[in-house]
């Protein structure tokens, strides 16, 4: 029988083991299963509870669980159990996390006790650090111990009437594993493979009384690296070790060889970190005023006078600047140059900068936030908790807010845009919106699940934009009147007031020159509504739900639904859905 074919049939589903050396040492003492199993179950439970408490930063509770378990193990006569080494090591790690270098003596004392019991005791991945590794090396040196030989075997003893417990201490690279291969002595059957489940670096497997039948058995044990390559062994297939048992006088009937254990599902624990790049859309409640549209005038229904005409000229002169920045001297000159004859002083007297600077209100209701990009970096800070930094980057796509060309000189703009019968206008630039915040996520489900749902909370600073339909057409000629509402003049009883820029509409009503010009602008309007944006924020806080689908060790997909309240300048609510890939590490 050759070794390689058997290796291809090695037990599957071996547990991942931590370690640093390519060696395998044993205290292979098949003994009564009652010897260590119940106390070990309690020690393992205490270890798991303490590690979970530590991941949740509850160090006092973690230390109490470890201390109680160590005291009980020593009181019950299990002070030499190599599993106890993991408890000493975890107590040292917790002490270092809670107190730092100030507890050096206690840390070294616990680590020294750990390496005496188990030279290659494993540091849990959550507690690993360069400082703790240095303490562990110092403890090994102070204990005066040498690294065990690659293979050291304590000859098994007879255990009549009980299961046989095989135990090894592993020292193989991270991701290593071990397996036992055995058969009854003298049998021509193939060796039966059995996984050796491990706790820390203590791997063990139990053969029931029904399996070994109190007869002598042949066996060998292999250690494997993370790529399932054999790196150390106790015995060989062609030269196995033998355990002599003489509990029965006659050889019992051969027990049928069982198939190797079924491969369990591979664990899929959460990664230590994620870099998410999401793309999404949202919907929110639009309220307040538009970002780019001044308060519009509707001469046909609301009237029109010197205040409105002066404000329209001031906005046109300001162009892309804030209208509050236009000097009174420039306004006076513009009123006289481009206003209706004889109305300059009336416009000066009626001018109100506060009302002129107002933006147009929007109707409260649902509005889209069509597209955003959301890069995000998360780090796991506990077994199920992660803390992340994210940004939300957005441009309001699809906005259609047209006005006169502010890049032109006033004289050219007045002729080509303001007094054009079919002004073309240009689309106003929509500002970029961004926000920055923190997220706390709690992952649910089991470790072996590839799809892990989560819930969480977020908070941050920055704006979001909602696209809104203003309910009226664009103002292509820049006189603060929607195109389809253009009119040349407003009759005020026996008086007539020209709507700017139709300055001659009252002076020559019969000829109708400027009245026809206003009518041309109105008739050339395409009827499409002006689409602007509403900024909300700049502070937000909210909750979220989502999932992480781990497709590969370093690649995942995520989806997330968040609901946030924005305040205080422009209060609102925003619901975002984001989906994208994630690089995990």
C-alpha positions in Angstrom: 0.0 0.0 0.0 1.6 3.3 -1.0 1.5 6.6 1.0 0.4 9.0 -1.8 -3.0 7.3 -2.5 -3.9 7.4 1.1 -2.9 11.0 1.5 -5.4 11.8 -1.3 -8.0 10.3 1.0 -7.0 12.2 4.0 -9.9 13.3 6.3 -11.4 16.6 5.2 -12.7 19.6 7.1 -9.6 19.8 9.4 -9.7 22.8 11.8 -7.3 25.7 11.3 -4.5 25.7 13.8 -2.2 28.6 14.8 1.6 28.1 15.2 5.0 29.1 14.0 7.2 26.0 13.4 7.1 23.1 11.1 7.1 20.5 13.9 4.6 18.3 15.6 5.0 17.2 19.3 2.7 14.9 21.2 1.6 13.8 24.6 0.0 10.8 22.8 -1.6 9.1 25.8 -4.7 7.4 24.8 -6.4 7.3 28.1 -9.8 7.2 29.6 -11.8 9.9 27.9 -13.1 11.0 31.4 -9.5 12.1 32.3 -9.7 15.6 30.9 -12.8 15.9 28.8 -15.3 17.4 31.3 -12.8 19.9 32.8 -11.6 20.7 29.3 -15.1 21.5 28.2 -15.4 24.0 31.1 -12.0 25.5 30.3 -12.9 25.9 26.6 -16.2 27.5 27.5 -14.5 30.0 29.9 -11.9 30.7 27.1 -14.6 31.4 24.5 -16.6 33.6 26.9 -13.6 35.6 27.9 -12.6 36.2 24.3 -16.1 37.3 23.4 -16.1 39.7 26.4 -12.7 41.0 25.3 -13.9 41.6 21.8 -16.7 43.7 23.3 -14.1 45.6 25.5 -15.5 44.1 28.7 -12.1 43.2 30.2 -13.3 42.9 33.8 -15.8 40.2 32.9 -13.3 38.5 30.7 -10.6 38.3 33.4 -13.1 37.0 36.0 -14.1 34.1 33.7 -10.5 33.2 33.1 -9.5 33.5 36.8 -12.4 31.3 37.9 -11.6 28.6 35.4 -7.9 28.5 36.3 -8.6 28.2 40.0 -11.1 25.5 39.5 -8.8 23.5 37.1 -6.0 23.6 39.7 -8.3 22.7 42.6 -9.6 19.6 40.6 -6.1 18.4 39.9 -5.9 19.4 36.3 -3.1 21.9 36.7 -0.8 20.1 34.2 -3.3 19.9 31.4 -1.8 21.6 28.3 -5.2 23.1 27.5 -4.8 25.2 30.7 -1.9 27.0 28.9 -4.3 28.8 26.6 -6.1 30.2 29.7 -2.8 31.5 31.2 -1.9 33.0 27.9 -5.3 34.7 27.4 -5.1 36.1 31.0 -1.7 37.6 30.1 -3.1 39.1 26.9 -6.1 40.6 28.7 -3.9 42.0 31.4 -1.7 43.7 28.8 -4.8 45.1 27.0 -6.2 46.5 30.2 -3.0 47.7 32.0 -0.2 47.7 29.5 3.5 47.6 30.4 2.7 48.4 34.1 1.6 44.8 34.6 4.8 43.3 33.1 5.6 41.0 36.0 2.1 39.4 36.1 2.1 39.1 32.3 5.5 37.3 32.2 4.4 35.0 35.1 1.3 33.9 33.3 3.2 33.4 30.0 5.9 31.4 31.7 3.2 29.1 33.2 1.7 28.8 29.8 4.9 27.8 27.9 5.8 25.3 30.6 2.5 23.5 30.0 2.5 23.9 26.3 5.6 25.4 24.5 3.7 26.2 21.3 0.6 27.6 22.9 -1.2 29.8 20.3 -2.1 33.5 20.8 -5.6 34.2 19.6 -5.7 36.3 16.4 -7.7 39.1 18.1 -5.0 39.6 20.8 -1.9 39.3 18.7 0.6 42.2 18.8 4.4 42.6 18.5 4.6 43.5 22.2 2.8 40.4 23.3 4.9 38.2 21.0 8.0 39.8 22.6 6.7 38.9 26.1 6.1 35.3 25.0 9.6 34.9 23.6 11.0 36.4 26.9 8.9 33.9 28.9 10.2 30.9 26.9 13.8 32.1 27.6 13.2 32.7 31.3 11.6 29.3 31.7 14.9 27.8 30.4 13.1 25.6 27.9 14.3 24.4 24.5 11.9 24.0 21.6 10.6 20.3 21.6 12.0 17.9 19.1 10.0 17.8 15.8 8.4 14.5 16.9 8.2 13.3 20.6 6.0 10.4 21.4 4.8 9.3 24.8 3.9 5.6 24.3 0.2 5.1 24.7 -1.1 3.0 27.5 -3.8 0.4 27.7 -7.3 1.8 28.3 -9.6 -1.2 28.6 -13.3 -0.7 28.6 -13.1 3.0 27.6 -12.7 5.1 24.5 -9.1 5.9 23.4 -8.2 9.6 23.4 -5.3 10.5 21.1 -3.8 14.0 21.7 -1.1 16.0 19.9 0.4 19.4 20.4 0.8 21.1 17.0 3.4 23.6 15.9 2.7 24.1 12.2 2.1 27.4 10.3 -1.2 29.2 10.5 -3.8 27.1 8.6 -2.2 23.8 9.6 -4.1 20.7 10.6 -3.7 17.1 11.8 -5.3 13.7 11.2 -5.1 10.2 12.7 -5.0 7.1 10.5 -5.6 3.7 12.1 -6.7 0.1 11.7 -6.7 -3.0 13.8 -3.4 -4.8 14.0 -2.9 -7.4 11.3 -5.9 -6.2 9.2 -5.4 -5.8 5.5 -8.0 -3.1 5.3 -7.1 0.4 4.5 -6.3 2.8 7.3 -9.3 4.8 8.5 -8.8 8.5 8.6 -10.2 10.7 11.4 -10.0 14.5 11.8 -8.4 15.7 15.1 -10.4 18.8 16.2 -8.3 21.3 17.9 -8.5 23.9 20.6 -5.6 26.3 20.4 -2.8 23.9 19.3 -4.1 20.9 21.2 -5.6 18.5 18.7 -7.4 15.4 19.8 -9.7 12.6 18.6 -11.5 9.9 20.4 -12.0 6.3 19.2 -15.0 4.8 20.8 -15.0 1.4 22.5 -17.1 0.0 19.6 -14.5 1.2 17.1 -11.3 -0.1 18.6 -12.9 -3.2 20.3 -10.2 -3.4 22.9 -7.8 -4.9 20.3 -4.3 -3.8 19.4 -4.3 -1.2 16.7 -1.8 0.3 14.2 -1.8 4.0 13.6 0.1 7.0 12.4 -0.5 10.8 12.6 0.2 13.5 10.1 0.5 17.2 10.3 -0.4 19.3 7.3 0.3 22.9 6.3 -2.3 25.4 5.0 -2.0 23.9 1.5 -2.7 20.3 2.8 0.9 19.3 2.2 2.3 16.9 4.9 5.0 18.6 7.0 5.5 16.3 10.0 4.4 12.9 11.1 4.4 10.3 13.8 4.8 6.9 12.1 4.2 6.1 8.5 1.7 4.1 6.5 4.3 1.5 5.8 5.8 1.7 9.3 2.9 2.5 11.6 3.1 2.8 15.4 1.4 0.1 17.5 -0.8 0.3 20.5 -1.0 -3.2 22.3 -4.2 -4.0 24.1 -4.8 -7.3 25.9 -8.2 -6.7 27.3 -9.8 -9.7 25.6 -8.4 -13.2 25.1 -9.9 -13.8 21.7 -9.7 -11.6 18.6 -13.2 -10.1 18.1 -14.9 -10.1 14.7 -13.6 -7.4 12.4 -15.5 -4.2 12.5 -16.5 -2.9 9.0 -14.3 -0.1 8.0 -16.2 3.2 8.1 -15.9 5.9 5.4 -13.8 9.0 6.3 -15.8 11.7 8.1 -17.9 14.0 5.9 -16.2 17.3 5.2 -17.9 20.0 7.3 -18.8 23.3 5.8 -15.8 25.7 5.8 -16.1 28.4 8.3 -16.6 31.9 6.9 -15.7 34.2 9.7 -15.9 38.0 9.1 -12.8 39.6 7.6 -10.8 42.1 9.7 -11.5 44.9 7.4 -13.4 46.1 4.3 -13.0 48.8 1.7 -16.4 49.3 0.1 -17.0 51.3 -3.0 -20.8 51.8 -3.4 -23.0 53.4 -6.0 -26.5 54.2 -5.2 -29.6 56.3 -5.3 -31.9 57.9 -2.8 -35.2 59.6 -2.1 -35.9 62.3 0.5 -38.3 65.0 1.5 -37.7 68.3 -0.3 -38.6 71.4 1.6 -37.3 75.0 2.0 -35.9 76.9 -1.0 -34.1 75.9 -4.3 -30.3 76.2 -4.4 -30.0 78.0 -7.8 -33.4 79.7 -8.5 -34.1 83.2 -7.3 -37.6 84.1 -6.2 -39.5 84.4 -9.5 -41.9 87.1 -10.6 -45.3 86.4 -12.2 -46.6 89.8 -13.5 -49.8 88.4 -14.9 -51.1 87.2 -11.5 -49.0 88.9 -8.8 -48.4 92.4 -10.3 -45.1 94.1 -11.1 -43.4 97.4 -10.2 -40.2 99.3 -9.6 -39.1 96.9 -6.8 -39.4 93.8 -9.1 -37.7 95.6 -12.0 -34.8 96.8 -9.9 -34.3 93.4 -8.4 -34.3 91.7 -11.8 -31.6 94.1 -13.0 -29.6 93.6 -9.8 -29.6 89.8 -10.2 -28.6 90.1 -13.9 -25.7 92.4 -13.0 -24.6 90.0 -10.2 -24.4 87.1 -12.6 -22.9 84.0 -10.7 -22.0 86.2 -7.7 -24.3 86.7 -4.7 -26.5 89.6 -5.4 -25.6 91.1 -2.0 -22.1 91.7 -3.4 -23.2 94.2 -6.1 -22.3 97.8 -5.0 -24.9 100.6 -4.9 -22.9 102.5 -7.4 -23.1 99.7 -9.9 -26.8 99.2 -9.3 -27.5 103.0 -9.8 -25.6 102.9 -13.1 -27.4 99.7 -14.3 -30.8 101.1 -13.4 -30.1 104.2 -15.5 -28.4 102.4 -18.4 -30.8 99.4 -18.7 -34.0 100.3 -16.9 -37.1 102.0 -18.3 -36.7 105.8 -18.9 -37.4 107.8 -15.8 -37.7 104.8 -13.5 -34.1 104.7 -12.1 -34.9 106.7 -8.9 -38.1 104.7 -8.3 -36.1 101.5 -8.5 -33.5 102.8 -6.1 -36.2 103.8 -3.6 -38.0 100.5 -3.9 -34.9 98.3 -3.8 -34.8 95.7 -0.9 -31.6 93.6 -0.9 -33.1 91.0 1.5 -36.1 90.1 -0.6 -34.0 90.4 -3.8 -31.6 87.8 -2.5 -34.3 85.3 -1.6 -34.4 81.9 -3.4 -37.7 80.4 -4.7 -39.5 78.1 -2.3 -40.2 74.5 -3.3 -43.3 72.5 -2.6 -42.7 70.1 0.2 -42.8 66.5 -1.0 -40.7 63.5 -2.1 -37.8 64.1 -4.4 -35.0 62.0 -5.8 -31.3 62.1 -5.1 -30.5 60.3 -8.3 -26.8 59.2 -8.0 -24.1 59.1 -5.4 -20.8 57.3 -4.9 -19.9 56.2 -1.4 -16.3 55.0 -0.6 -16.1 53.4 2.9 -13.4 51.9 5.1 -14.4 49.6 7.9 -12.3 47.8 10.6 -13.7 45.0 12.8 -13.4 46.0 16.4 -15.1 42.9 17.9 -16.3 39.5 16.9 -19.4 41.1 15.4 -18.8 44.9 15.5 -17.1 47.1 12.9 -16.3 50.8 12.9 -16.0 52.7 9.6 -15.3 56.0 8.0 -17.3 56.9 4.8 -18.0 59.7 2.4 -21.0 60.4 0.2 -20.2 62.2 -3.0 -23.1 63.5 -5.2 -24.0 65.6 -8.2 -27.7 66.1 -8.9 -27.8 64.6 -12.4 -30.7 65.6 -14.7 -31.1 69.1 -13.4 -32.3 71.6 -16.0 -32.0 75.2 -14.7 -31.4 77.6 -17.6 -30.5 81.3 -17.4 -28.8 84.0 -19.4 -25.0 83.7 -20.0 -23.3 85.4 -17.1 -19.9 85.2 -18.8 -20.8 87.9 -21.3 -20.3 91.6 -20.9 -23.6 93.4 -19.8 -24.0 95.2 -23.1 -23.7 92.0 -25.1 -25.9 90.1 -22.7 -28.6 92.7 -22.9 -28.8 92.5 -26.6 -28.1 88.7 -27.2 -29.9 87.2 -24.2 -32.1 89.6 -22.3 -33.8 91.2 -25.3 -33.7 88.2 -27.6 -37.1 87.0 -28.9 -35.9 83.3 -28.6 -33.1 83.4 -26.0 -31.1 80.2 -25.9 -29.8 80.5 -22.3 -27.2 78.2 -20.7 -27.6 75.5 -18.1 -26.6 76.6 -14.6 -23.8 74.7 -13.0 -25.0 72.4 -10.3 -22.8 72.3 -7.2 -21.1 69.2 -6.0 -22.4 67.8 -2.7 -20.4 65.8 -0.2 -20.6 64.5 3.3 -18.3 62.6 5.7 -19.3 60.4 8.6 -18.8 57.3 10.8 -20.7 54.0 10.8 -21.0 51.4 13.5 -22.3 48.0 12.3 -23.3 44.9 14.1 -23.2 41.7 12.1 -25.8 38.9 12.6 -25.9 35.3 11.6 -23.4 32.4 12.0 -19.7 32.4 11.2 -20.1 29.8 8.4 -22.7 32.0 6.6 -21.3 33.7 3.5 -24.1 36.2 3.6 -24.0 38.2 6.8 -26.8 40.7 7.5 -26.1 43.6 9.7 -27.7 46.6 11.4 -26.0 49.8 12.5 -26.0 53.5 13.1 -24.3 56.5 11.4 -23.6 60.2 11.9 -21.6 62.9 10.2 -21.4 66.3 8.6 -22.1 67.4 5.0 -24.9 68.1 2.6 -27.1 66.0 0.3 -29.0 67.3 -2.7 -32.5 66.5 -3.9 -33.7 67.1 -7.4 -37.0 69.1 -7.5 -39.5 70.1 -10.1 -40.0 73.9 -9.7 -43.4 73.8 -11.4 -42.6 76.5 -13.9 -40.5 77.0 -17.0 -36.9 78.2 -17.2 -35.9 81.9 -17.3 -33.6 81.9 -20.3 -33.2 85.7 -20.6 -32.4 86.2 -17.0 -35.2 88.7 -16.0 -36.5 86.5 -13.1 -39.7 85.7 -14.9 -40.5 82.1 -16.2 -40.4 82.2 -20.0 -44.0 81.2 -20.5 -45.2 83.9 -18.1 -43.5 86.8 -20.0 -45.6 89.9 -20.5 -44.5 93.4 -21.8 -46.4 95.7 -19.3 -48.7 95.7 -16.3 -51.6 98.1 -16.2 -52.1 99.7 -12.8 -55.4 101.5 -13.1 -54.7 104.5 -15.3 -51.0 103.9 -15.1 -48.8 101.5 -17.0 -45.5 100.0 -15.8 -43.2 98.2 -18.2 -41.9 94.8 -17.3 -38.1 94.8 -17.6 -36.5 94.5 -20.2 -39.5 95.6 -22.3 -38.9 99.2 -21.5 -40.9 100.7 -24.4 -44.0 98.6 -23.9 -46.0 101.4 -22.2 -44.6 104.3 -24.4 -45.8 102.8 -27.7 -48.7 100.5 -27.0 -50.1 100.8 -30.6 -46.9 99.8 -32.3 -46.4 97.0 -29.8 -42.7 96.5 -30.4 -41.6 95.5 -26.9 -45.0 93.8 -26.3 -44.4 91.6 -29.3 -40.9 90.9 -28.1 -42.3 89.6 -24.7 -44.9 87.6 -26.6 -42.1 86.0 -28.7 -40.2 84.9 -25.6 -43.4 83.4 -24.1 -44.3 81.6 -27.4 -40.8 80.1 -27.8 -40.7 78.6 -24.3 -40.6 74.8 -24.7 -42.9 74.2 -21.8 -40.5 72.0 -19.9 -40.4 72.6 -16.1 -37.3 74.0 -14.5 -35.5 71.3 -12.5 -33.3 72.6 -9.6 -31.9 71.1 -6.4 -32.5 71.5 -2.7 -29.6 71.2 -0.3 -30.3 69.5 3.1 -28.0 69.3 6.1 -25.3 69.9 7.0 -25.5 67.6 10.1 -27.1 64.1 9.8 -27.7 61.1 12.0 -29.5 57.8 11.2 -29.7 54.0 11.1 -29.0 51.4 8.5 -29.5 47.7 7.5 -27.5 45.8 5.0 -25.6 42.6 4.1 -22.1 41.5 3.2 -21.8 38.6 0.7 -18.3 37.1 1.0 -17.6 35.6 -2.5 -13.9 35.1 -1.9 -11.4 35.5 0.9 -10.5 39.0 -0.4 -13.7 40.0 -2.3 -17.3 40.6 -1.3 -20.5 42.3 -2.4 -22.5 44.5 -0.1 -25.9 46.2 -0.2 -27.2 48.8 2.3 -30.3 50.8 3.1 -29.9 53.8 5.3 -32.4 56.3 6.7 -31.0 59.6 8.0 -32.4 62.9 9.4 -30.7 66.1 8.2 -30.6 69.3 10.1 -30.4 72.2 11.2 -30.1 74.6 8.2 -32.5 72.7 5.9 -34.2 69.9 7.9 -35.2 66.8 5.9 -35.0 63.0 5.8 -33.1 61.0 3.2 -33.4 57.3 2.3 -30.4 55.9 0.4 -29.8 52.5 -1.2 -26.2 51.7 -2.0 -24.7 48.6 -3.7 -21.2 47.7 -4.7 -18.0 45.6 -4.4 -15.8 45.3 -1.3 -12.1 44.4 -1.0 -11.6 42.5 2.3 -8.5 41.8 4.3 
